[in-house]
Amino acid sequence: MKIKYLALLSLSTACAIIFSSCEKNISINLPQPEEKLVVEGRIESGSFPLIILTKNSPFYTSFKTSDLSSYFVHNAVVKVSNGTDTISCTEFSLDTMGVTISAYVGLGMIGEVGKTYNLWIDAPDGKHVSAVTTIPNKIPLDSIWVTYNDKPDSADLVRLICRFTDPPQLGQYVRYFTKVNSDDYEPGLNSVFDDAIINGQTFDFPLDRGYNRNDSIDFNSYGYFHKGDTITVKWCNIDYPHFDFWRTLEFELGGQGSPFSSPVKINSNIEGGLGIWGGYAVNLKTLVVPQ
């Protein structure tokens, strides 16, 4: 045993010497990425189309909050068509905390279930992007309720439970958001689902509270709501390209910080650019949690 131990010790020492002697600093000059337009656009049933237009930046770029204004693209020509009517979107800007946020709104069109919407954008520098999305039929949740926590130190926390009946046709895709009291709607950290496993079934499942990814998360209470909350679930039916964008993006975000994660290709439906143009068939359910 002593001989084996000394052999292992010698091997470990040799490996340490070899790898430490080979260690050196390497500087890599990464090429600048091609400048592209980045689209974050949506059209919900019952609402105007909304498009935020920015440009990309190198991955390792450092910038201050005040620099964000320079990434918004102004004075672009943004048009949306539902196959019958075509409208031009109006640019609106808002100054907040030293940052000028810009968005294009199509005031002459309201999203409708079952329709397909084409998006065309011409930027002042000559770049052109386009995309297409569909607002599918609505398939709402059957019901929502809460279960209570039996742990004395977290008795105020409740878990939201949903019941959903999936139709027999395979190929349903959903993205969800939650709203608590008068707060904004926030998506779940894993906000999209498909029916590949549960096709045609009725089933119950817990639904995590949505979070703003810019906020820190307390994992002791992650996903829970509180007694007294007014909970609104925004359950949105979406098409496959829309689902695939959020699926790949959230998978990539979930792997950030891990030395073992591999880069993930984020699947965009924007031709000539990056981002997403997505339709939402919106279904709302509200529940007031008793104290």
FIGUSE-991018 format. One line per 3 residues: number of its first residue (from 1); their letters; for each residue x, z negated, y negated of C-alpha. Coordinates in pm, 1 decimal. Layout:
<atoms>
NUM = A = X,Z,Y  ...
</atoms>
This chain:
<atoms>
1 = MKI = 0.0,0.0,0.0  285.6,-77.7,-235.1  433.9,269.2,-180.4
4 = KYL = 96.1,434.9,-252.9  56.4,223.1,-566.3  402.3,315.9,-693.0
7 = ALL = 333.2,682.2,-619.1  8.4,675.0,-816.2  177.0,488.9,-1099.0
10 = SLS = 457.9,745.2,-1108.8  206.6,1031.3,-1110.0  8.1,872.2,-1392.0
13 = TAC = 324.8,814.5,-1593.4  442.2,1170.4,-1537.3  105.0,1312.0,-1647.9
16 = AII = 110.9,1097.3,-1958.4  460.5,1217.3,-2047.7  377.2,1583.0,-1981.2
19 = FSS = 56.8,1583.1,-2187.7  201.2,1375.5,-2470.2  508.4,1595.2,-2491.8
22 = CEK = 286.0,1905.4,-2508.3  69.4,1764.3,-2784.5  99.1,1930.5,-3123.3
25 = NIS = -116.1,2003.7,-3421.6  -272.4,2348.3,-3425.7  -411.7,2506.2,-3737.7
28 = INL = -666.0,2784.0,-3690.9  -779.3,3003.5,-3975.0  -1141.7,3073.7,-3888.6
31 = PQP = -1280.3,3404.4,-4020.1  -1550.4,3386.4,-4284.2  -1894.0,3458.8,-4135.9
34 = EEK = -2094.4,3756.6,-4248.8  -2326.8,3647.1,-4527.4  -2685.8,3665.5,-4406.5
37 = LVV = -3028.5,3574.6,-4532.4  -3183.0,3265.7,-4373.1  -3563.2,3257.4,-4351.2
40 = EGR = -3777.6,2949.4,-4296.4  -4126.8,3094.2,-4307.9  -4464.3,2993.4,-4172.1
43 = IES = -4827.2,3089.4,-4192.8  -5083.5,2838.7,-4069.0  -5447.8,2900.8,-3992.6
46 = GSF = -5637.8,2820.1,-4311.4  -5328.2,2820.2,-4534.9  -5116.0,3055.4,-4747.5
49 = PLI = -4790.3,3202.9,-4610.3  -4487.5,3002.4,-4725.9  -4129.5,3130.4,-4712.7
52 = ILT = -3807.5,2951.6,-4808.6  -3519.7,3196.2,-4849.1  -3155.5,3087.9,-4849.0
55 = KNS = -2816.4,3224.0,-4745.0  -2585.7,3095.1,-4473.4  -2252.8,2918.3,-4520.6
58 = PFY = -1935.1,2870.8,-4310.1  -1975.4,2600.3,-4044.7  -1699.3,2375.2,-4183.2
61 = TSF = -1795.6,2410.6,-4548.3  -1817.9,2081.1,-4736.0  -2052.2,2057.4,-5030.7
64 = KTS = -2231.6,1809.7,-5251.5  -2607.0,1776.4,-5282.3  -2587.3,1942.2,-5622.4
67 = DLS = -2443.4,2255.0,-5453.4  -2762.5,2312.9,-5252.8  -2928.8,2495.5,-5542.2
70 = SYF = -2675.7,2778.1,-5510.5  -2790.8,2859.2,-5155.7  -3147.7,2952.3,-5253.5
73 = VHN = -3211.2,3324.4,-5301.2  -3415.2,3405.1,-5611.5  -3600.6,3714.8,-5733.0
76 = AVV = -3645.3,3863.7,-5386.5  -3933.9,4095.3,-5300.3  -4130.0,3919.6,-5025.6
79 = KVS = -4433.4,4088.0,-4867.2  -4670.8,3983.9,-4588.6  -4920.7,4206.6,-4406.2
82 = NGT = -5197.8,4121.6,-4159.5  -5236.4,4484.1,-4053.6  -5514.2,4547.5,-4306.8
85 = DTI = -5394.4,4394.2,-4632.5  -5043.0,4359.5,-4774.2  -4959.1,4104.9,-5042.4
88 = SCT = -4652.7,4020.8,-5252.2  -4549.3,3656.1,-5253.1  -4485.3,3464.7,-5575.3
91 = EFS = -4169.7,3257.6,-5621.7  -4210.8,2895.0,-5728.6  -3927.0,2657.0,-5814.8
94 = LDT = -3915.4,2278.6,-5830.3  -3637.2,2065.0,-5974.6  -3589.9,1741.5,-5781.2
97 = MGV = -3293.5,1502.3,-5777.4  -3067.3,1760.1,-5939.4  -3155.4,2033.7,-5689.2
100 = TIS = -3369.6,2337.5,-5766.5  -3580.0,2416.4,-5460.1  -3734.2,2763.3,-5440.9
103 = AYV = -4015.1,2895.8,-5219.8  -4225.5,3212.8,-5199.2  -4600.5,3167.6,-5154.7
106 = GLG = -4853.9,3438.3,-5065.3  -5152.2,3324.7,-5270.9  -5361.0,3629.6,-5179.5
109 = MIG = -5377.4,3571.5,-4803.3  -5502.3,3297.7,-4569.5  -5383.0,3267.0,-4210.7
112 = EVG = -5642.7,3351.6,-3943.6  -5645.2,3282.5,-3570.8  -5583.6,3590.3,-3357.8
115 = KTY = -5408.4,3795.4,-3626.6  -5052.7,3929.1,-3638.3  -4847.1,3897.1,-3956.4
118 = NLW = -4551.9,4113.3,-4059.6  -4294.0,3985.0,-4308.3  -4058.8,4202.7,-4517.0
121 = IDA = -3795.7,4068.7,-4755.2  -3570.3,4263.9,-4991.0  -3306.3,4050.1,-5162.0
124 = PDG = -3151.5,4139.1,-5500.8  -2813.4,4210.0,-5333.9  -2968.2,4483.4,-5116.6
127 = KHV = -3008.0,4283.6,-4794.3  -3330.2,4346.9,-4600.2  -3489.6,4138.6,-4325.1
130 = SAV = -3817.8,4162.5,-4138.2  -4012.6,3969.5,-3874.5  -4347.5,3953.7,-3699.2
133 = TTI = -4551.6,3659.1,-3572.4  -4898.7,3595.1,-3434.3  -5137.4,3303.8,-3483.7
136 = PNK = -5273.0,3259.4,-3129.1  -5605.6,3110.2,-3027.4  -5657.8,2737.8,-3075.1
139 = IPL = -5639.6,2513.1,-2769.4  -5678.7,2157.1,-2903.4  -5606.3,1822.4,-2744.0
142 = DSI = -5900.6,1671.7,-2555.5  -5849.2,1318.7,-2687.4  -5591.4,1065.8,-2812.2
145 = WVT = -5563.0,686.7,-2776.1  -5295.4,415.9,-2777.7  -5156.9,168.5,-2528.6
148 = YND = -5027.0,-169.3,-2641.7  -4686.7,-322.7,-2588.0  -4677.6,-641.8,-2378.1
151 = KPD = -4332.1,-750.8,-2499.1  -4362.6,-1054.9,-2731.4  -4084.4,-937.6,-2964.4
154 = SAD = -4246.9,-594.9,-3017.2  -4619.2,-666.6,-2982.5  -4686.7,-471.1,-3303.5
157 = LVR = -4574.6,-142.5,-3143.6  -4816.3,98.4,-2975.1  -4763.3,415.9,-2774.6
160 = LIC = -4973.7,724.2,-2847.3  -5128.2,888.2,-2538.2  -5284.5,1235.6,-2534.7
163 = RFT = -5506.9,1420.7,-2289.6  -5481.7,1797.9,-2273.2  -5653.4,2060.8,-2059.9
166 = DPP = -5439.8,2370.3,-2019.7  -5629.5,2699.4,-1968.4  -5572.7,2895.6,-1646.2
169 = QLG = -5381.9,3173.3,-1823.4  -5005.9,3107.4,-1806.0  -4817.9,3136.8,-2134.5
172 = QYV = -4938.7,2867.7,-2375.4  -4691.5,2733.9,-2632.7  -4729.7,2437.2,-2865.1
175 = RYF = -4544.7,2266.8,-3149.3  -4663.0,1927.7,-3272.6  -4624.2,1704.8,-3577.3
178 = TKV = -4745.7,1353.5,-3652.8  -4848.1,1191.9,-3978.5  -4870.8,816.8,-4037.6
181 = NSD = -5102.8,697.8,-4316.1  -5017.1,899.9,-4629.1  -4668.8,1008.0,-4515.7
184 = DYE = -4573.0,1370.8,-4461.7  -4616.6,1545.5,-4127.7  -4294.3,1527.6,-3923.7
187 = PGL = -4212.7,1711.8,-3598.7  -4101.4,1528.4,-3287.1  -3733.4,1542.5,-3199.0
190 = NSV = -3846.5,1760.5,-2908.4  -4145.9,1918.1,-3074.0  -4229.5,2218.9,-2854.4
193 = FDD = -4393.9,2250.7,-2512.1  -4492.7,2527.1,-2273.9  -4726.2,2523.7,-1973.5
196 = AII = -4482.8,2646.2,-1709.1  -4527.5,2329.2,-1501.6  -4878.5,2216.7,-1593.7
199 = NGQ = -5059.0,2551.1,-1607.5  -5435.7,2512.4,-1563.5  -5425.9,2132.5,-1529.8
202 = TFD = -5571.8,1838.7,-1721.0  -5312.6,1566.8,-1772.0  -5228.2,1261.2,-1983.2
205 = FPL = -4891.7,1220.0,-2154.4  -4721.3,1005.0,-2422.6  -4645.9,1174.2,-2755.1
208 = DRG = -4354.6,1048.0,-2962.5  -4390.6,980.2,-3331.8  -4237.4,1258.2,-3541.2
211 = YNR = -3921.6,1186.8,-3741.8  -3737.7,1327.2,-4039.2  -3395.4,1419.0,-3900.4
214 = NDS = -3234.7,1317.7,-4230.3  -3337.6,955.6,-4166.7  -3161.1,712.5,-3935.5
217 = IDF = -3347.7,631.5,-3612.4  -3400.4,284.1,-3470.6  -3401.3,355.5,-3097.2
220 = NSY = -3557.0,16.7,-3024.8  -3879.3,144.3,-3178.9  -3826.0,519.6,-3137.4
223 = GYF = -4144.0,711.9,-3061.6  -4378.2,419.6,-3126.5  -4647.0,364.7,-3388.0
226 = HKG = -4769.4,32.7,-3527.6  -5093.3,-160.4,-3524.2  -5296.7,-69.0,-3831.2
229 = DTI = -5151.0,284.0,-3858.0  -5372.4,582.6,-3924.9  -5222.9,848.1,-3696.9
232 = TVK = -5290.1,1219.6,-3737.3  -5162.6,1461.6,-3473.6  -5108.5,1820.5,-3585.9
235 = WCN = -5117.6,2015.0,-3257.7  -5026.8,2380.0,-3319.0  -5051.8,2674.0,-3082.8
238 = IDY = -4767.2,2920.8,-3139.8  -4639.2,3245.1,-2986.3  -4336.9,3270.2,-2754.5
241 = PHF = -4067.7,3386.0,-3005.1  -4171.6,3099.8,-3234.1  -4151.4,2852.5,-2943.4
244 = DFW = -3813.9,2990.2,-2831.1  -3660.2,2941.3,-3176.4  -3749.7,2570.9,-3195.9
247 = RTL = -3665.0,2516.2,-2828.1  -3310.0,2646.8,-2868.6  -3258.5,2489.0,-3212.0
250 = EFE = -3369.6,2143.4,-3098.1  -3156.1,2170.9,-2783.4  -2855.6,2246.6,-3003.7
253 = LGG = -2934.0,1959.7,-3242.0  -2974.8,1722.6,-2947.6  -2625.0,1805.4,-2823.8
256 = QGS = -2445.2,1751.8,-3153.7  -2173.7,1489.2,-3134.0  -2123.3,1525.2,-2758.2
259 = PFS = -1775.8,1644.8,-2651.0  -1929.9,1789.5,-2332.8  -2200.4,2002.2,-2492.3
262 = SPV = -2169.8,2380.4,-2501.2  -2270.2,2596.7,-2797.2  -2626.2,2723.4,-2774.8
265 = KIN = -2744.6,3058.6,-2909.4  -3041.1,2989.8,-3136.2  -3296.0,3263.2,-3073.1
268 = SNI = -3433.4,3392.3,-3402.2  -3712.8,3645.5,-3456.0  -3568.7,3759.1,-3790.2
271 = EGG = -3442.1,4118.5,-3778.1  -3127.6,4146.9,-3991.6  -3099.4,3774.3,-4065.7
274 = LGI = -3136.9,3420.6,-3935.3  -3419.2,3169.5,-3910.9  -3786.3,3188.4,-3819.7
277 = WGG = -4114.1,3343.9,-3928.4  -4381.2,3157.0,-3736.0  -4759.1,3142.4,-3712.1
280 = YAV = -4944.6,2816.6,-3636.0  -5298.3,2773.6,-3504.9  -5357.2,2421.3,-3638.3
283 = NLK = -5563.3,2155.0,-3458.4  -5592.4,1803.1,-3605.9  -5687.8,1474.7,-3442.3
286 = TLV = -5690.7,1137.7,-3621.0  -5691.5,784.7,-3482.3  -5696.2,449.1,-3664.3
289 = VPQ = -5508.9,189.2,-3458.5  -5681.6,-152.0,-3467.3  -5478.8,-444.2,-3598.9
</atoms>
